[in-house]
Amino acid sequence: MIVVTGATKGIGRAIVERFASEGQDAAICARNSAELDELKALLQDKHGVRIHAIQADLSVRADIERFVNAVTRTGSPVKVLVNNAGRFVPGQLHSEPDGTLETMIETNLYSAYYVTRGLIGAMIARKEGHIFNISSIAALAAYPNGGSYAVSKYALTGFSRCLREEVKAFGIKVTNVMPGATYTESWKGTSLPEDRFASAADIAEIVWATSRLSSATVVEDIVVRPQLGDL
């Protein structure tokens, strides 16, 4: 089974759809329960897979624990975990509203940290599993309007690299994915053409292909940009 957080939109949705198309059952979460139910019905009807949909706001610790417990109760081994839940608030560190850093860290870092801690014990016991953390090119180079979002993605990338060193001896893979501008709802209303962006479907395809490599090989970092460069 694959677990995908923030699964109803953008990259998360594309990933769970790609895995479901290969007959993979999934446990998914998002904040909006109606969108979760819609996606669950779509995937089950289209692909004949089993989808466990759990409403959760992963910036809230109690919701993380509830989600992890629900995944564990399915009784299905988690083969792939995709920590995708996140939020982007543009701004500058010296002038962004108070609380922005806390919001970015709670949503973009702590969610991945605590979901991983909740599920990784069973992976270690089985000595198998693949964790994908969806970071950003904002973790590669600072830019003026990145603010606390960029700080949180730098931290998530550091988390990925530390985690890999800890769990590689148990046969668990950790892959840090750093997309550039990707055409999702966050870009809705832009005057730029869709083909100026990276495709969420392409990122999902890369995650799927990476998850299929032999146990002898791991891709540690994936950088995906629009063909014409960053925006």
C-alpha positions as CSV (number, residue, x, y, z in Angstrom):
1,M,0.0,0.0,0.0
2,I,1.1,3.6,-0.7
3,V,0.4,6.4,1.8
4,V,0.1,9.9,0.3
5,T,-0.5,13.1,2.4
6,G,-2.1,16.1,0.9
7,A,-3.5,13.8,-1.8
8,T,-6.4,15.6,-3.3
9,K,-4.6,18.2,-5.4
10,G,-1.5,18.8,-7.5
11,I,1.5,16.5,-7.1
12,G,-0.1,14.4,-4.4
13,R,-3.2,13.7,-6.4
14,A,-1.1,12.9,-9.5
15,I,1.0,10.4,-7.5
16,V,-1.9,8.5,-5.9
17,E,-3.6,8.4,-9.3
18,R,-0.4,7.0,-10.9
19,F,0.0,4.3,-8.3
20,A,-3.7,3.4,-8.4
21,S,-3.5,2.9,-12.2
22,E,-1.0,0.1,-11.4
23,G,-3.4,-1.5,-9.0
24,Q,-1.9,-0.1,-5.8
25,D,-4.2,0.4,-2.8
26,A,-3.7,3.7,-1.0
27,A,-4.2,5.5,2.3
28,I,-4.7,9.2,1.7
29,C,-5.4,12.4,3.6
30,A,-6.3,16.0,3.1
31,R,-8.1,18.8,4.9
32,N,-11.2,18.8,2.8
33,S,-13.4,15.7,3.4
34,A,-15.6,16.3,0.4
35,E,-12.6,16.3,-2.0
36,L,-11.3,13.2,-0.3
37,D,-14.5,11.3,-0.8
38,E,-14.7,12.4,-4.4
39,L,-11.1,11.2,-5.1
40,K,-11.7,7.9,-3.2
41,A,-14.8,7.1,-5.3
42,L,-13.1,8.0,-8.5
43,L,-10.0,5.8,-7.9
44,Q,-12.0,2.9,-6.6
45,D,-14.4,3.0,-9.6
46,K,-11.8,3.5,-12.2
47,H,-9.0,1.2,-11.0
48,G,-10.7,-1.3,-8.7
49,V,-8.3,-0.4,-5.8
50,R,-9.0,0.1,-2.2
51,I,-8.6,3.6,-0.9
52,H,-8.6,4.6,2.7
53,A,-9.4,8.3,2.9
54,I,-8.9,10.1,6.2
55,Q,-9.6,13.7,6.7
56,A,-6.7,15.4,8.6
57,D,-5.0,18.7,8.9
58,L,-1.4,17.6,9.3
59,S,-0.3,21.0,10.7
60,V,-2.2,19.7,13.8
61,R,-0.4,17.1,15.9
62,A,-3.6,15.4,17.0
63,D,-4.7,15.0,13.4
64,I,-1.3,13.4,12.5
65,E,-1.7,10.9,15.3
66,R,-5.3,10.1,14.2
67,F,-4.1,9.6,10.6
68,V,-1.2,7.4,11.5
69,N,-3.5,5.3,13.7
70,A,-6.0,4.9,10.9
71,V,-3.3,3.8,8.5
72,T,-2.0,1.3,11.0
73,R,-5.5,-0.1,11.6
74,T,-5.8,-1.0,7.9
75,G,-3.4,-3.8,8.5
76,S,-1.8,-3.3,5.1
77,P,2.0,-2.9,5.0
78,V,3.1,0.5,3.9
79,K,5.5,0.0,1.0
80,V,5.7,3.6,-0.1
81,L,5.2,6.8,2.0
82,V,4.9,10.1,0.2
83,N,5.1,13.1,2.5
84,N,3.5,15.7,0.2
85,A,1.3,17.8,2.5
86,G,2.5,21.4,2.5
87,R,1.6,25.0,2.2
88,F,3.2,28.0,0.4
89,V,3.0,31.5,1.8
90,P,5.3,33.9,-0.1
91,G,7.0,36.7,1.8
92,Q,10.3,37.9,3.2
93,L,11.8,36.9,6.5
94,H,12.1,40.5,7.8
95,S,8.6,41.5,7.0
96,E,6.3,38.5,6.7
97,P,3.5,38.3,9.3
98,D,4.2,36.9,12.8
99,G,3.5,33.2,12.9
100,T,4.4,32.5,9.3
101,L,7.5,30.5,10.2
102,E,5.6,28.4,12.7
103,T,2.9,27.7,10.1
104,M,5.4,26.7,7.5
105,I,7.4,24.5,9.8
106,E,4.3,22.8,11.2
107,T,2.9,22.1,7.8
108,N,5.9,21.4,5.7
109,L,8.3,19.8,8.1
110,Y,6.6,18.5,11.3
111,S,4.0,16.7,9.2
112,A,6.6,14.7,7.4
113,Y,8.6,14.2,10.6
114,Y,5.7,12.8,12.7
115,V,4.0,10.8,10.0
116,T,7.3,9.1,9.2
117,R,8.0,8.4,12.9
118,G,4.5,6.9,13.2
119,L,4.9,4.5,10.3
120,I,8.6,3.7,10.0
121,G,8.7,1.2,12.8
122,A,6.8,-1.3,10.8
123,M,9.1,-0.6,7.8
124,I,12.1,-1.3,9.9
125,A,10.7,-4.5,11.2
126,R,10.0,-5.7,7.6
127,K,13.3,-4.2,6.3
128,E,11.6,-2.6,3.3
129,G,9.9,0.6,2.4
130,H,10.5,3.8,0.4
131,I,9.9,7.3,1.7
132,F,9.5,10.2,-0.7
133,N,9.6,13.7,0.8
134,I,8.3,16.4,-1.6
135,S,10.5,19.3,-1.0
136,S,11.2,22.2,-3.5
137,I,13.9,23.8,-5.5
138,A,13.5,26.5,-2.8
139,A,15.8,24.2,-0.8
140,L,18.5,24.6,-3.4
141,A,18.9,28.3,-3.6
142,A,17.4,31.2,-1.7
143,Y,15.2,33.7,-3.6
144,P,13.8,37.0,-2.4
145,N,10.2,36.0,-1.9
146,G,10.8,32.6,-0.4
147,G,10.7,33.6,3.2
148,S,9.8,31.0,5.8
149,Y,8.6,28.6,3.0
150,A,12.1,28.3,1.8
151,V,13.4,27.8,5.3
152,S,10.9,24.9,5.8
153,K,11.9,23.3,2.6
154,Y,15.6,23.5,3.4
155,A,14.8,21.8,6.7
156,L,12.7,19.1,5.0
157,T,15.7,18.4,2.7
158,G,17.9,18.1,5.7
159,F,15.4,15.7,7.3
160,S,15.5,13.5,4.2
161,R,19.2,13.3,4.2
162,C,19.5,12.6,7.9
163,L,16.8,10.0,7.7
164,R,18.4,8.2,4.8
165,E,21.6,7.7,6.8
166,E,19.7,6.3,9.7
167,V,17.5,3.8,7.9
168,K,19.5,2.6,4.9
169,A,20.9,-0.3,6.8
170,F,17.3,-1.5,7.3
171,G,16.7,-1.6,3.5
172,I,14.5,1.5,3.6
173,K,15.0,4.1,0.8
174,V,14.6,7.8,1.2
175,T,14.2,10.1,-1.8
176,N,14.1,13.9,-1.6
177,V,12.0,15.3,-4.5
178,M,12.6,19.0,-5.4
179,P,10.2,20.3,-8.0
180,G,10.3,23.7,-9.6
181,A,7.2,25.6,-10.6
182,T,4.6,22.9,-11.3
183,Y,1.2,23.6,-12.8
184,T,-1.3,23.0,-10.0
185,E,-4.2,25.0,-8.4
186,S,-1.7,27.3,-6.7
187,W,-0.9,28.8,-10.1
188,K,-4.6,29.1,-11.1
189,G,-5.3,32.4,-12.8
190,T,-1.7,32.9,-14.0
191,S,-1.2,34.5,-17.4
192,L,1.6,32.1,-18.2
193,P,0.8,29.1,-20.5
194,E,0.5,25.7,-18.9
195,D,3.5,24.3,-20.9
196,R,5.7,26.9,-19.1
197,F,5.4,24.8,-16.0
198,A,6.6,21.3,-15.0
199,S,3.8,18.8,-15.0
200,A,2.4,17.1,-11.9
201,A,1.8,14.0,-14.0
202,D,5.5,13.9,-15.0
203,I,6.6,14.2,-11.3
204,A,4.2,11.3,-10.4
205,E,5.8,9.3,-13.3
206,I,9.2,9.9,-11.9
207,V,8.2,8.9,-8.4
208,W,6.6,5.7,-9.7
209,A,9.7,4.8,-11.8
210,T,12.0,5.5,-8.8
211,S,9.9,3.3,-6.6
212,R,10.3,0.4,-9.0
213,L,14.1,0.3,-8.9
214,S,15.8,-2.8,-7.4
215,S,16.7,-3.0,-3.7
216,A,20.3,-2.4,-4.6
217,T,19.7,1.2,-5.8
218,V,18.3,4.4,-4.4
219,V,17.8,7.8,-6.0
220,E,18.6,10.2,-3.2
221,D,17.6,13.5,-4.7
222,I,15.3,14.4,-7.7
223,V,15.3,17.9,-9.2
224,V,12.5,18.6,-11.7
225,R,12.3,22.0,-13.4
226,P,10.2,23.5,-16.2
227,Q,12.1,22.9,-19.5
228,L,12.6,26.7,-19.9
229,G,13.9,27.1,-16.4
230,D,12.7,28.5,-13.1
231,L,10.0,31.1,-12.9
